[in-house]
Amino acid sequence: MAIGHKSGQQKFWFLPNFYWLPPLTLRLEKLTMRTLLRATVVAAALAGLAVAGCTTTSPPSDDVTATDETRSADETVVFACPGGETITAQFIGAETAIVTLPNQDPVTLPATESASGARYSDGTTTLWNKGEEVLVEVDNTVVLSDCTAQN
């Protein structure tokens, strides 16, 4: 036997005695597993919150094919323009507008998709309606603008 060696003790007397190390290591392993489990749960919860925070619910679409306040019944509206001209528009539900421009015959315009307000177009004549105002284009050229409802 070596000098300073007793049963259950370190063989070399000049090295520190680490008999307490294995139980501490086991405790650290348990603590580490517990910590890893908690860290995993926390990471999963944070990932769930991050995903929930990144998702968006889209607001109601601004695409309106009648007016801002969708017309529920047939309605005829006269719009007065700054130059003294008038536009008469008969809105038939949300699908169609029969538009009479100054010195022209009535034109039937089907509703088309619009980002804001209402748009009626047959490809040549376009009536844009937002709130109480309209704008008219013929062949992609604005012919009447800033016309306001008179009814």
C-alpha positions as CSV (number, residue, x, y, z in Angstrom):
1,M,0.0,0.0,0.0
2,A,1.1,3.5,-0.7
3,I,1.9,5.9,2.0
4,G,-1.1,7.8,3.3
5,H,-3.5,5.3,1.6
6,K,-6.4,4.2,3.6
7,S,-9.3,2.2,2.4
8,G,-11.8,4.4,0.4
9,Q,-9.3,7.3,0.2
10,Q,-7.0,8.6,-2.5
11,K,-4.1,6.4,-3.4
12,F,-1.7,9.3,-3.6
13,W,-1.5,11.5,-0.5
14,F,-0.2,14.5,-2.4
15,L,-3.3,14.8,-4.6
16,P,-6.5,16.3,-3.2
17,N,-9.2,13.9,-2.1
18,F,-12.1,14.0,-4.6
19,Y,-14.3,11.3,-3.0
20,W,-17.2,13.8,-3.0
21,L,-16.9,14.5,-6.8
22,P,-19.1,11.6,-8.2
23,P,-22.2,12.5,-6.2
24,L,-21.8,16.2,-7.1
25,T,-21.4,15.2,-10.8
26,L,-24.6,13.2,-10.6
27,R,-26.4,16.1,-9.1
28,L,-25.0,18.4,-11.8
29,E,-26.2,15.9,-14.5
30,K,-29.7,15.9,-13.0
31,L,-29.6,19.7,-12.7
32,T,-28.4,19.9,-16.3
33,M,-31.2,17.6,-17.5
34,R,-33.8,19.6,-15.6
35,T,-32.3,22.8,-16.9
36,L,-32.3,21.5,-20.5
37,L,-35.9,20.4,-20.2
38,R,-36.9,23.8,-18.8
39,A,-34.9,25.6,-21.5
40,T,-36.5,23.4,-24.2
41,V,-40.0,24.3,-22.9
42,V,-39.1,28.0,-22.7
43,A,-37.6,27.9,-26.2
44,A,-40.7,26.2,-27.6
45,A,-43.0,28.7,-25.9
46,L,-40.9,31.6,-27.3
47,A,-40.9,30.1,-30.8
48,G,-44.7,29.8,-30.6
49,L,-45.0,33.4,-29.5
50,A,-42.7,34.5,-32.3
51,V,-44.7,32.6,-34.9
52,A,-47.9,34.0,-33.5
53,G,-46.4,37.5,-33.6
54,C,-45.3,37.1,-37.2
55,T,-48.7,36.0,-38.5
56,T,-51.1,38.6,-39.5
57,T,-54.7,38.6,-40.0
58,S,-55.5,40.6,-43.1
59,P,-58.0,43.4,-42.6
60,P,-61.2,43.4,-44.5
61,S,-60.4,43.9,-48.2
62,D,-60.5,47.4,-49.6
63,D,-61.7,46.0,-52.9
64,V,-65.2,47.4,-53.3
65,T,-67.1,47.1,-56.5
66,A,-69.9,49.5,-55.7
67,T,-69.1,52.5,-53.5
68,D,-67.4,52.8,-50.1
69,E,-70.8,52.2,-48.6
70,T,-72.0,49.4,-50.9
71,R,-75.3,50.4,-52.5
72,S,-77.9,47.9,-51.6
73,A,-80.6,49.1,-53.9
74,D,-80.9,51.0,-57.2
75,E,-80.0,54.6,-56.8
76,T,-79.6,57.5,-59.2
77,V,-77.1,60.2,-58.3
78,V,-76.3,63.5,-60.0
79,F,-72.7,64.7,-59.7
80,A,-71.8,68.3,-60.2
81,C,-68.3,69.1,-61.6
82,P,-66.3,72.3,-61.1
83,G,-66.7,73.4,-64.7
84,G,-70.5,73.3,-64.4
85,E,-70.9,69.9,-66.1
86,T,-73.1,67.2,-64.5
87,I,-72.8,63.4,-64.5
88,T,-75.8,61.2,-63.9
89,A,-75.1,57.8,-62.6
90,Q,-77.7,55.1,-62.0
91,F,-76.2,52.5,-59.7
92,I,-77.9,49.1,-60.1
93,G,-76.9,47.2,-57.0
94,A,-73.2,46.7,-56.8
95,E,-72.8,45.3,-60.2
96,T,-73.6,48.0,-62.8
97,A,-73.7,51.8,-63.3
98,I,-75.5,53.5,-66.1
99,V,-73.6,56.7,-66.6
100,T,-74.7,59.7,-68.6
101,L,-71.9,62.2,-69.4
102,P,-72.5,65.7,-70.7
103,N,-73.7,65.7,-74.3
104,Q,-73.5,61.9,-74.6
105,D,-75.8,58.9,-74.6
106,P,-75.9,56.7,-71.4
107,V,-73.2,54.1,-71.1
108,T,-73.6,50.9,-69.1
109,L,-70.5,50.2,-67.1
110,P,-69.9,46.9,-65.2
111,A,-68.2,47.0,-61.8
112,T,-64.5,46.1,-61.9
113,E,-62.0,45.5,-59.2
114,S,-60.8,48.6,-57.3
115,A,-58.2,49.0,-54.5
116,S,-60.3,51.8,-53.0
117,G,-63.8,53.1,-53.7
118,A,-65.7,51.8,-56.6
119,R,-64.7,51.5,-60.3
120,Y,-67.0,50.9,-63.2
121,S,-65.5,50.4,-66.6
122,D,-66.2,49.0,-70.1
123,G,-62.6,49.4,-71.2
124,T,-63.1,52.8,-72.8
125,T,-65.1,54.8,-70.2
126,T,-64.3,54.5,-66.5
127,L,-66.1,56.0,-63.6
128,W,-64.3,56.1,-60.3
129,N,-66.5,56.6,-57.2
130,K,-65.1,57.2,-53.7
131,G,-67.5,58.5,-51.1
132,E,-69.4,61.5,-52.6
133,E,-66.9,62.2,-55.4
134,V,-66.4,60.7,-58.9
135,L,-63.8,61.0,-61.6
136,V,-64.4,60.0,-65.3
137,E,-61.8,58.7,-67.7
138,V,-62.3,58.2,-71.4
139,D,-59.5,56.2,-73.2
140,N,-57.3,56.5,-70.1
141,T,-57.6,60.3,-70.1
142,V,-59.3,62.1,-67.2
143,V,-62.2,64.2,-68.7
144,L,-64.1,65.1,-65.5
145,S,-62.8,65.2,-61.9
146,D,-63.7,66.4,-58.5
147,C,-67.4,66.0,-59.2
148,T,-69.5,65.8,-56.1
149,A,-72.9,64.2,-55.4
150,Q,-75.8,66.6,-55.3
151,N,-78.6,64.3,-54.0
